[in-house]
Amino acid sequence: MPRSSWKGYLKLSLVSCAVALYNASSASERVSFNNLNRKTGNRLKQNLVDSVTGEPVDTAERVKGYQVAKGQYVMVEDSEIEALKIESTRTIEIETFVPQAEVDQIYVDSPYYLAPDDKVAEEAFAVIREAMTKKKMVGIGRIVLARRERMLMLQPRDKGMLATTLRYPYEVRAGAEIFDEIGDTKLPAEMLDIAQEIINRMSGHFEPETFTDRYEEAVVAMLRAKQQGQTFTMAEPAAPANVVNIMDALKKSLEAAGGEGAVRRPRAPSKQTAEAPAAKAAARKPVAKKPAARKAARG
């Protein structure tokens, strides 16, 4: 069983239960590097020094400080921060329920798993989880993580819940800052038809098990080569050429996706041709229809 990152209570009105929060993502398998002394090959240690005297400061003498004016700080002890316990330090109280479709993805931050912390809590936890499932709603609450209160979105997932921290509005930049500079472009219908057909032929299903980190694989290959005293080189990837004729590029893309070139827009049927099949169908007797009979290994 993984180690929980937080323990407390989940509360819905007067219903509460003991829960534990677990990290749903991990960076432990990523390749990481240490800083070394090039001459000795020894690992470097980082020392904190006094900005005025230049002398190293022992751990016992280090304290947090908040700058109130230039060069003036208010010292804050760890014990004083630990004493700041608000309700969300130990309790996730669901404040409201919203349709998940209304949650703007730009506010979504870090994922966690939420589960009952003991057998006694399972029934109350299941009531909250199943009620959200049937109503197709997600819960919004609060939690204190890493000495900071975060908004939390709760949604049913298997026998547990997915708890996702949400960004505050002040942490999100407005898209208008970037998008307002983009001009209004009127596109030819044929160009859009071809682009949509390319999307159709390249469409599939979301399969994260097929994702591979090609940069990480290249780093691992380089490290293995260096370990064996070999050199490792990679060809410089060619930069994409500037598109001069978008229509030509779209047609070539369509051919590469298995098409024949252009896509013809279907013509609207005339009134005469549209009524003919309907008249024939009405003349026919109704006939009963028959019922319509990975995980990528790291190298």
C-alpha atoms as one frame of an Amber mdcrd trajectory, in Angstrom:
protein
   0.000   0.000   0.000   1.497   3.389  -0.960   2.125   5.934   1.744  -0.571
   8.587   2.077   0.343  12.253   1.713  -2.541  13.500   3.891  -5.063  12.043
   6.346  -8.221  13.602   7.687 -11.981  13.594   7.121 -14.340  13.981   4.180
 -17.497  15.844   5.150 -20.808  16.306   3.346 -23.207  18.282   5.527 -23.525
  16.118   8.677 -22.034  12.983   7.053 -18.303  12.510   7.553 -15.741   9.721
   7.253 -12.019   9.202   7.713 -10.084   9.417   4.425  -6.522   9.329   3.142
  -5.053  11.180   0.171  -2.466   9.572  -2.114  -0.377  11.047  -4.916  -1.799
   9.935  -8.262   1.292  10.925 -10.231   5.004  10.367  -9.708   8.264  11.677
 -11.122  10.440   9.022  -9.431  11.120   7.126 -12.671  12.453  10.143 -14.509
  16.189  10.353 -15.124  17.738  12.842 -12.704  21.234  14.322 -12.539  23.526
  15.429  -9.710  25.994  18.301  -9.808  29.603  17.071  -9.702  33.076  18.530
  -9.470  34.475  18.073 -12.978  38.038  17.627 -11.622  37.326  15.075  -8.866
  34.006  13.588  -9.958  32.702  14.125  -6.427  29.125  15.185  -5.785  28.601
  18.812  -4.792  26.758  19.927  -1.665  24.837  23.175  -1.447  25.497  25.385
   1.557  23.363  28.346   2.623  25.545  31.327   3.493  24.893  34.682   5.138
  24.450  37.248   2.356  26.546  39.826   4.269  29.233  37.861   6.100  29.503
  35.054   3.528  29.690  32.509   6.369  27.783  29.169   6.165  24.712  29.022
   8.442  23.913  25.854  10.408  20.458  24.293  10.067  19.596  25.188  13.668
  20.215  28.872  12.932  18.024  29.064   9.837  14.586  30.665  10.130  11.949
  31.818   7.665  11.398  35.509   7.119   8.874  37.751   5.381  10.217  40.964
   3.867   8.212  44.005   5.041  10.635  46.614   3.673  13.944  46.551   1.852
  16.354  44.693   4.104  13.761  44.333   6.889  12.176  40.971   7.681   9.685
  39.510  10.124  11.051  36.190  11.410   8.586  33.287  11.517   9.281  30.024
  13.328   8.151  26.665  11.909   6.170  26.069  15.119   4.206  29.280  14.501
   3.270  28.134  11.005   2.310  24.694  12.277  -0.011  26.328  14.827  -2.044
  27.942  12.015  -4.617  25.162  11.760  -7.858  26.002   9.943 -10.725  23.596
   9.311  -9.393  22.401   5.940  -6.148  21.348   7.623  -7.898  18.174   8.769
 -11.254  18.185   6.968 -12.280  18.252   3.301 -15.743  19.782   3.496 -17.643
  19.673   0.205 -19.037  23.177  -0.271 -20.873  22.782  -3.558 -21.529  20.442
  -6.488 -21.139  21.454 -10.135 -21.399  19.715 -13.529 -17.939  18.491 -14.472
 -18.315  19.985 -17.955 -18.362  23.451 -16.369 -14.880  23.038 -14.866 -12.494
  24.944 -17.138  -9.459  22.700 -17.701  -7.081  25.618 -17.225  -7.905  25.523
 -13.499  -7.048  21.805 -13.148  -3.749  21.271 -11.317  -2.449  18.131  -9.529
  -4.233  14.741  -9.235  -4.610  12.660  -6.081  -6.537   9.540  -5.094  -8.927
   9.740  -2.156  -9.914   6.559  -0.305 -11.507   5.560   3.028  -8.908   5.322
   5.791 -10.575   2.421   7.598 -13.409  -0.114   7.270 -15.784   1.993   9.372
 -15.491   4.863   6.878 -16.315   2.796   3.793 -20.122   3.045   3.978 -20.284
   6.838   4.358 -17.607   7.225   1.683 -19.601   4.999  -0.690 -22.794   7.017
  -0.107 -21.067  10.265  -1.129 -19.327   8.622  -4.089 -22.428   6.898  -5.484
 -24.638   9.961  -5.017 -22.188  12.012  -7.114 -22.110   9.256  -9.740 -25.894
   9.182 -10.085 -26.194  12.975 -10.178 -23.221  13.230 -12.599 -21.742  16.030
 -10.519 -18.328  16.755  -9.014 -17.779  18.141  -5.529 -15.772  21.276  -4.772
 -14.082  21.551  -1.376 -10.900  22.789   0.297  -7.770  21.187   1.719  -4.502
  22.398   3.247  -1.515  20.838   1.462   2.114  21.884   1.903   1.068  24.755
   4.215  -1.322  26.191   1.659  -5.093  25.940   1.308  -6.094  24.577  -2.067
  -9.463  24.208  -3.773 -10.208  20.557  -4.484 -12.425  18.896  -7.093 -13.757
  15.455  -6.121 -15.109  12.992  -8.671 -15.946   9.271  -8.437 -13.307   6.893
  -9.801 -13.655   3.114  -9.487 -14.215   2.364  -5.784 -12.583   5.618  -4.710
 -12.419   9.220  -5.833 -10.100  11.338  -7.912  -9.225  14.503  -5.985  -7.735
  17.235  -8.158  -6.370  20.484  -6.793  -7.608  23.564  -8.624  -5.758  26.798
  -9.338  -7.054  30.088  -7.963  -8.110  32.770 -10.470  -5.015  34.849  -9.629
  -2.849  31.915 -10.752  -4.456  31.778 -14.197  -3.571  34.227 -16.951  -6.382
  35.420 -19.184  -6.165  33.983 -22.695  -7.139  37.365 -24.130  -3.598  38.571
 -23.389  -2.370  36.225 -26.121  -5.375  35.505 -28.336  -6.548  39.075 -28.938
  -3.579  39.630 -31.255  -4.771  36.847 -33.606  -6.590  38.251 -36.608  -9.990
  37.068 -37.897  -9.426  34.721 -40.842 -12.087  33.726 -43.349 -11.294  30.227
 -44.604 -12.406  28.638 -47.896 -14.966  25.848 -47.399 -12.896  23.328 -49.395
  -9.879  23.942 -47.185 -11.917  23.188 -44.052 -13.435  20.073 -45.665  -9.998
  18.623 -46.355  -8.744  19.483 -42.866 -11.806  17.790 -41.318 -11.296  14.712
 -43.481  -7.671  14.490 -42.315  -8.920  14.602 -38.716 -11.469  11.842 -39.498
  -8.797   9.550 -40.915  -6.390  10.225 -38.062  -9.024   9.776 -35.342  -8.693
   7.049 -32.719  -9.155   6.518 -28.988  -7.322   7.962 -26.004  -4.716   5.295
 -25.151  -2.161   6.708 -22.673  -0.443   3.310 -22.462   0.939   4.009 -25.935
   2.618   7.263 -24.850   6.422   7.159 -24.870   8.838   9.845 -23.705  11.218
   9.889 -26.666  13.481  12.492 -25.074  13.812  10.350 -21.937  14.602   7.314
 -24.109  17.329   9.280 -25.885  18.820  10.321 -22.509  18.830   6.689 -21.304
  20.463   5.522 -24.552  23.152   8.206 -24.195  23.843   7.212 -20.558  24.133
   3.533 -21.473  26.559   4.345 -24.268  28.711   6.498 -21.967  28.644   3.747
 -19.315  30.150   1.374 -21.884  32.730   3.915 -23.035  30.990   4.497 -26.340
  30.018   7.721 -28.064  26.401   8.521 -28.708  25.171  10.851 -31.417  21.746
  11.689 -32.793  20.938  13.208 -36.148  19.682  16.781 -35.947  15.921  16.719
 -36.672  14.934  18.673 -39.754  12.950  21.815 -39.093   9.480  21.891 -40.697
   9.440  23.845 -43.934   7.383  27.012 -44.129   4.016  26.335 -45.761   3.608
  28.539 -48.819   0.469  26.985 -50.308  -1.830  25.741 -47.534  -4.191  23.979
 -49.967  -1.336  21.956 -51.508  -0.081  21.048 -48.037  -3.562  19.904 -46.984
  -4.005  17.759 -50.108  -0.611  16.110 -49.585  -1.489  15.522 -45.928  -4.757
  13.895 -46.988  -2.883  11.566 -49.364  -0.455  10.683 -46.559  -3.444   9.845
 -44.339  -4.736   7.374 -46.925  -6.909   9.626 -49.054  -7.122  10.228 -52.756
  -6.582  13.967 -52.685  -9.483  16.365 -52.557 -12.766  15.924 -50.755 -15.959
  16.725 -52.606 -18.665  18.570 -50.752 -21.980  16.665 -50.949 -24.623  18.518
 -52.935 -28.015  19.097 -51.314 -30.629  16.831 -52.957 -33.248  18.542 -55.073
 -36.882  18.534 -53.929 -37.774  16.035 -56.628 -35.029  13.532 -55.759 -35.650
  13.962 -52.037 -39.353  13.176 -52.303 -38.942  10.122 -54.571 -37.255   7.822
 -52.024 -39.758   8.915 -49.361 -42.703   8.009 -51.608 -41.179   4.605 -52.415
 -40.488   3.920 -48.745 -44.083   4.726 -47.816 -45.331   2.236 -50.415 -43.228
  -0.565 -48.959 -44.529  -2.749 -46.144 -42.586  -2.362 -42.892 -40.065  -5.154
 -42.382 -38.824  -6.082 -38.908 -35.098  -5.527 -38.586 -32.832  -8.234 -37.225
 -30.884  -7.344 -34.076 -27.309  -6.336 -34.735 -25.618  -9.424 -34.222   0.192
  -2.693 -23.418   2.024  -1.156 -21.458   5.240   0.097 -23.171   8.303  -1.382
 -21.545  11.048   1.045 -20.773  14.297   0.080 -22.493
